[in-house]
Amino acid sequence: MAVAREQYQAAVTAEQQRAAALVRIERLSAELDGAAQRLAELQREAALEQEDAGRWNGRGFVQLVYWLVGRLDERRELESAQALAAAARLATAHEAWATIDHALREATTSVPPRADLGAALADLRRTLETLEPHTYAWVVQCEQQSAAVRAELEELDEALTAVTSCSEAVAAALRHLQSAANWGTWDLLGGGLLASAVKRERVDEALSALGQVTTALATVRRELADVPAGVALPAGIELGSGAWTFDVWFDNIFSDLNMQGRIRDATAQAETLAGRLAALRADLSAQRRSTVDRCVRADADVARALRGS
């Protein structure tokens, strides 16, 4: 029994060390990319400064003017100092890049081999089932609880993704509604055929965007059905699209006023929906944080059960 536990713990430790090594490699790779970008920028800067210094050491009209006013040597010294400073920055950046590159090469060649954690776990479970059936039952119970919490976390992630997509659709619909309202106002003020044509186009775009909101909201409701109770379902947006079509194509002062009223109503509903979605996202995020904590505790219970502690 002790041997099986020791082999399993050794495999766990080896996998943790390997994971830490891979995380370090990823961090060093990102640092190396940043250092390379900085190095390229400084190379361009040093080349420009060197070019400026060379130009001021040459002859030309500008140099003649500076010589006549007695400031040519001062300007040449300034340009030379700037070129030297740029070269020093470049050398420092190159040294930093080389240090990171060396560390990355060492980290890449010293990654621990992958441990056969699955085989060690299977061997430990078989040993527990044979020699310590009560401990084995505890392990199975802890694993089931961990799996249930992870499934809950996955459902919350899917619900959060759906709510975020719906919020983006509502934001797009509000932009289209605002544009339609602006063109409708111009049409009311005598914008002519152009204003009427653009207004119709903007209203069609707003209706299409609101249709996408309805689709996204249906996805939200479907995903929320899999989330534990306690989350309020937001209401949709009532449009009456047939009346919208009538008011758009039968263009007169009364239909224009009616259309502006419909746009205001839809905008108010969309703004209310946006607020409810924001509150819903906050509730789901709080649930997710709590579920992550539960997931960590469940995994710790599984580890303790396997260790027999």
N, C-alpha and C positions, 0 to 999 in steps of 0.2 A: 504494500500500500504506500509506504513512504517513498519507495523508488519511483512509483508512478507519479506521485505528487512532485517529487524533485525534478523529474524529466519534464513534466508539464510547466513547472515554474521556470525552468531553464529555457524552455522554448518561448514562454511569454517574455522573459527578460531579453532574449535575443531579438525578438520581433520589435520590442520597444526600442532597443538600441538601433536597429536597422531603420525604424521609422524616424528616430531623432536624426540619424545621419542623412536620410533623404531630405528631411526638412532643412537641415543645414546646407545641403547642396542647393536646394531651391532658393534659399536666402542668398547664398553666395552668387548664384547665377544672376539673380536680380541686381545685386550690388555690382557685379561685373558689367552688366549691360549699362547701368547708370554711369559707371566709371568710363566705359568706352564712349558713351555719348559726350560726357564732359571732356574727354581727351580729344575727340574730334572737334568740338567747339574751340578748345584752346589751341589746337593746331591751326585752325583757320585764323584765329585771332593773332597768333604769333606770326603767321605768314603775312598778314596785313600790316602788322606793326613793323616787321622787317622791311617790307616793301616801302612803307612810309619813310623809315629811316634812310633807306637807300636813295629814295627820291630827294630828300632834303640834303643829302651829301653830294648830289649832282648839281648841275647848272640849269638855270631856267629863269623865266621872268620873275616868278614869285621869290625865288632865292635872291635875285638881284635887288628886289624891293626891300627884303629883310636886311640885306647887306648894306644898302644905302642908309637905312635907319639904325644900323648898328645892332641888330638883334638876330643876325643869322646864326652866330655861334651858339647863342642861348637856345634858339629853336632846335638846332642840330643836337645839342646836348639833351634837350627834353625828349626828342624823338628817339634818340639812342637809349635813354633811360627807360622809356616806355617799351621799347623792343626787348631790352634786357629783362624787364619785369615780366613781360609776356612769356619769354623763354623760360624764366624761372618757374612761373606757374605751370607751364607745360611740362617741365621736368618733374615737378611735384606730382602732377596728375598722372604722369606715366609711371612714376614709382608706386603710387597708390593702386593703379590698375595692375601692375605687375605683382604686387603683394596679394591682391584679391585673386588674381589668376593662379598664383602658386597655391594659395589656400584651397581654391576650388579643385585643382588637380589632385592635391593630397586627399581631400575629402572624397573625391570620386573613386580613388583607388583603395580607400580604406573602408568602404561600405561593408558591414558584416553580411555574411551569407544569409539567405532566407531560411528560417527555421521551419521544420515541419510541424507547425502548431496544431494543424488538424489531426495528424496522426497521434500526437501526444495527448490531445484532448480526448480522442476516441479511446485510447488505451486507458486513460484515467477513468472515463465513464464506465467502461467495461469492468474495471477493477472495483470501482465503487458499487456498481450494481451487484457484484458477486459478494464482496466482503463487507460493505457497509450500505445495506439497502435503505436504511433510514436517511443516511446522508445523500444517497443517490436521489431519493424522492424529494429531498429539500432542493437539490440542484435543479431537478426538472421543474419544480414549482417556481424557483427564481428565474429560470430561463423563460418560462411561459410568461411570467410577469414582465420581464424585460422585453420580450417580443411584442406583448400587448401595448406597452408604452411606446415602443418604436413605431408600431402601426398607427397609434394615435398621433405621434409627431408627424408622420408622413401625411396624414389626412389634414392636419393643421397647415402644413406647408402648401399643400394643394389648394386649400381654401384661401390662404394668404395670397397665393399667386393669382387666383381668380379674382379676388377683391382688388388687387393692384391693377390688373388688366381692365376691370370694370371702371375703376377710378380714372384711368387714362382715357377710356372711351368717353366718360362723362366730361372730362376736361376738353377733349376734342369737340364734343357736341356743343359745349358752352362757347367755344371759339366760333364755331359756325353760326350759332344763334346770334352772337354779338354782331358778326358780320352782316347777317340777314337784317338785324334790327337797324344797323347803320344805313344800309342801302334802302331799307323801307322808309326811314326818316327822310332821306334825300328824295325819294319818290314822292312822298307827301308834300315836300317843299317845291315840287315842280321840276324834278330831275329829268323828266321826259322819257322817251322810249329806252334810252340806254339804261337809266336807273331802273326802270321796270324790268328790263330783260335781265340785268345783273341780279336784281332782287329775286326774281324767280329762280335763277340758278343757285343763289345762296340759300334760298328756302329749301330747294331740292337737296342740297348738300346737308343742310341741317336735319332734314327728315331722314336722310340716309344715315347720318351719324347717330341720331336718336334710335334708329333701328338697330345699330350695332350695340348701343347701350342696352337695349332690351335683350339682345342675344347674350351679351356679357353678363347681364343680371341673372339670366336663367342659369348660366354656368355657376354663378355664385351660389344660387339657391341649391343647385344640385350638389355642390361641394360641401355646403354647410349642413346638408342632411347627414353627412358622415362624421360631423364634428359633434362632440358632447353638447348637451343642452346648455342653455344659458346665453346663447347668442341670438340677438334680435335680427330678423330678416328685414332688409330695407324694402320699401314699396317701390313700384316702378313709376313710369311717367305716362300719364294719360294724354294722348295726342288728338284723337279725332281726325285722322289724316285725310278723310274724304272732304271735310270742311276746309282743310288747308288747301287742297287742290282747287276747290271752287273759288276761294278767295284769291288765289294766285292768278288764275287764268281769266277771271271776270274782273278786270282792272277798272276800279273807279274809287272815288274818295271814301265810300262806305266800306268797300271790301279792303281798301288799304288800311283804314283804321282798325277794322276787325282783325286783319292779319297782324298788325303790330301788337294788338292785345293778345293774340294767340302766342306770338313769339315771347312776349313778357311772361305769360303763364308758363310756357315750356321752360323758359330760363329759370323762373323761380323754382319749378319742380326739380330741374337739374341741379340747381344749387343746393336744394334741400337734400337731394340724393347724394351729392358729393360730400356733404357734411356727415350724413349717416354712414356712408362708406368709410370715411376717415375714422369715425368712432368705432365702427366694426373692425377696421384694421388694427386699431389700438387694442381692442378687446382680444382679438386673435393673437396679437403679438404678446400680450400678457400671458395668455394661455400657453403659448409656445414656450416662453421662458420658464414657466412652471413645469411644463412637460419635459423640457430639457433637463431640469434639475431632477425630476423623477427618473429620467432615463439614466442619468449618472448614478443615482442611488441604486437603481435596479441592476446596473452592470457591476457595481461594487458588491451587491448581495451575491451575484453569481460568482464573482471572484472569491469571496469569502467562503461560499459553499464548496467550491472546488478545492480550496485550501484546507477545508475542514476546520476553520476557525470561527 
